[in-house]
């Protein structure tokens, strides 16, 4: 992408820095931060007292806005969404927001429908797959 091109999430244009980046869902970030917190706890009592506030706030945020908390469910969400050959950004947004209708999904991620990538039935199936994971979590 040339420097003169605008970044535009609605067209999946994020700039050079993000071309090969992997987007994480809030629930994945929560698991990573919880693991790091456990490492802090195992090191010593002193390290617990010196956990940066930004770390604690970040953990609180991702836990609050995570749609999935069970590690197996988080893994399953990524696997299910990966079957639909979504861009990393689309996968993360769907996993974070869990839209309930096709219209809602398309309104937050217009690229789902763009250029015939996914039809309404495929998007509906994708949303139902997410709902099933959430129900059995």
WOZIZI-V681365 format. One record per residue. N is the residue number from 1. RES is the residue in one small letter. SS is DSSP state (~ for helix, > for strand, _ for the rest). PSI is psi in degrees with one decimal (none if undefined). D_FIRST is the distance of its C-alpha to the first C-alpha in Angstrom with 2 decimals. Layout:
N;RES;SS;PSI;D_FIRST, N;RES;SS;PSI;D_FIRST
//
This chain:
1;x;_;130.6;0.00, 2;x;_;158.8;3.76, 3;x;_;-26.5;6.56, 4;x;_;-18.3;8.26, 5;x;_;142.0;6.64, 6;x;_;144.9;9.05, 7;x;_;137.8;9.25, 8;x;>;107.9;11.70, 9;x;~;-30.5;13.73, 10;x;~;-13.4;15.51, 11;x;~;12.1;12.60, 12;x;_;37.8;11.52, 13;x;>;111.6;8.26, 14;x;_;-2.4;8.98, 15;x;_;164.5;6.51, 16;x;~;-41.4;6.54, 17;x;~;-23.9;10.27, 18;x;~;6.7;10.85, 19;x;_;-41.6;9.14, 20;x;_;13.3;12.58, 21;x;_;147.9;14.74, 22;x;_;124.8;17.85, 23;x;_;139.8;19.00, 24;x;_;144.4;22.74, 25;x;_;157.6;25.20, 26;x;~;-40.3;27.72, 27;x;~;-33.2;30.42, 28;x;~;-41.0;28.69, 29;x;~;-40.7;28.21, 30;x;~;-44.1;31.88, 31;x;~;-42.1;33.03, 32;x;~;-44.8;31.24, 33;x;~;-36.4;32.69, 34;x;~;-38.9;36.10, 35;x;~;-43.6;36.10, 36;x;~;-38.5;35.36, 37;x;~;-41.5;38.15, 38;x;~;-38.2;40.51, 39;x;~;-41.6;39.73, 40;x;~;-44.9;40.59, 41;x;~;-36.6;43.83, 42;x;~;-24.0;44.84, 43;x;~;-57.6;44.41, 44;x;_;166.5;47.04, 45;x;~;-30.6;48.32, 46;x;~;-39.3;47.05, 47;x;~;-29.3;43.40, 48;x;~;-37.1;43.79, 49;x;~;-20.5;44.99, 50;x;_;25.1;41.98, 51;x;_;127.3;39.13, 52;x;_;143.2;36.63, 53;x;~;-36.6;36.79, 54;x;~;-33.6;33.03, 55;x;~;-49.5;33.41, 56;x;~;-43.6;36.25, 57;x;~;-39.5;34.54, 58;x;~;-43.2;31.39, 59;x;~;-44.5;33.67, 60;x;~;-43.5;35.62, 61;x;~;-53.1;32.58, 62;x;~;-31.8;31.09, 63;x;~;-41.3;34.61, 64;x;~;-38.7;35.31, 65;x;_;10.6;32.24, 66;x;_;133.2;32.18, 67;x;_;-20.1;33.24, 68;x;_;138.3;34.40, 69;x;_;-26.5;36.42, 70;x;_;130.5;37.89, 71;x;~;-39.8;36.00, 72;x;~;-39.2;36.72, 73;x;~;-40.1;35.46, 74;x;~;-45.0;32.18, 75;x;~;-42.9;31.75, 76;x;~;-39.1;32.80, 77;x;~;-48.1;30.33, 78;x;~;-42.3;27.36, 79;x;~;-46.0;28.99, 80;x;~;-47.9;29.72, 81;x;~;-30.0;26.32, 82;x;~;-26.4;24.69, 83;x;_;-23.7;26.78, 84;x;_;8.3;24.87, 85;x;_;49.7;21.56, 86;x;_;154.7;19.85, 87;x;_;154.7;16.53, 88;x;~;-43.0;17.44, 89;x;~;-45.9;17.01, 90;x;~;-43.8;19.29, 91;x;~;-46.5;21.75, 92;x;~;-41.8;22.11, 93;x;~;-43.5;22.62, 94;x;~;-42.4;25.16, 95;x;~;-30.7;26.93, 96;x;~;-41.3;27.15, 97;x;~;-28.7;28.23, 98;x;_;63.6;30.11, 99;x;_;152.0;30.28, 100;x;_;-24.0;33.58, 101;x;_;160.5;32.91, 102;x;~;-42.9;30.43, 103;x;~;-42.5;30.07, 104;x;~;-43.1;29.38, 105;x;~;-43.8;26.74, 106;x;~;-33.3;24.93, 107;x;~;-32.6;25.28, 108;x;~;-23.5;23.62, 109;x;_;79.8;20.98, 110;x;~;-23.5;20.48, 111;x;~;-15.2;18.05, 112;x;~;-38.5;21.18, 113;x;_;-17.1;22.60, 114;x;~;138.8;19.60, 115;x;~;31.9;19.72, 116;x;~;25.8;22.88, 117;x;_;-53.1;21.52, 118;x;_;136.2;24.65, 119;x;_;173.2;27.79, 120;x;~;-37.1;30.09, 121;x;~;-40.5;32.38, 122;x;~;-40.0;29.76, 123;x;~;-41.0;28.60, 124;x;~;-43.6;32.31, 125;x;~;-43.0;32.97, 126;x;~;-47.3;30.12, 127;x;~;-38.0;31.60, 128;x;~;-37.7;35.07, 129;x;~;-44.2;34.03, 130;x;~;-42.5;32.83, 131;x;~;-39.8;36.09, 132;x;~;-40.0;38.18, 133;x;~;-44.5;36.69, 134;x;~;-41.4;37.37, 135;x;~;-39.0;40.92, 136;x;_;11.1;41.87, 137;x;_;none;40.36
//
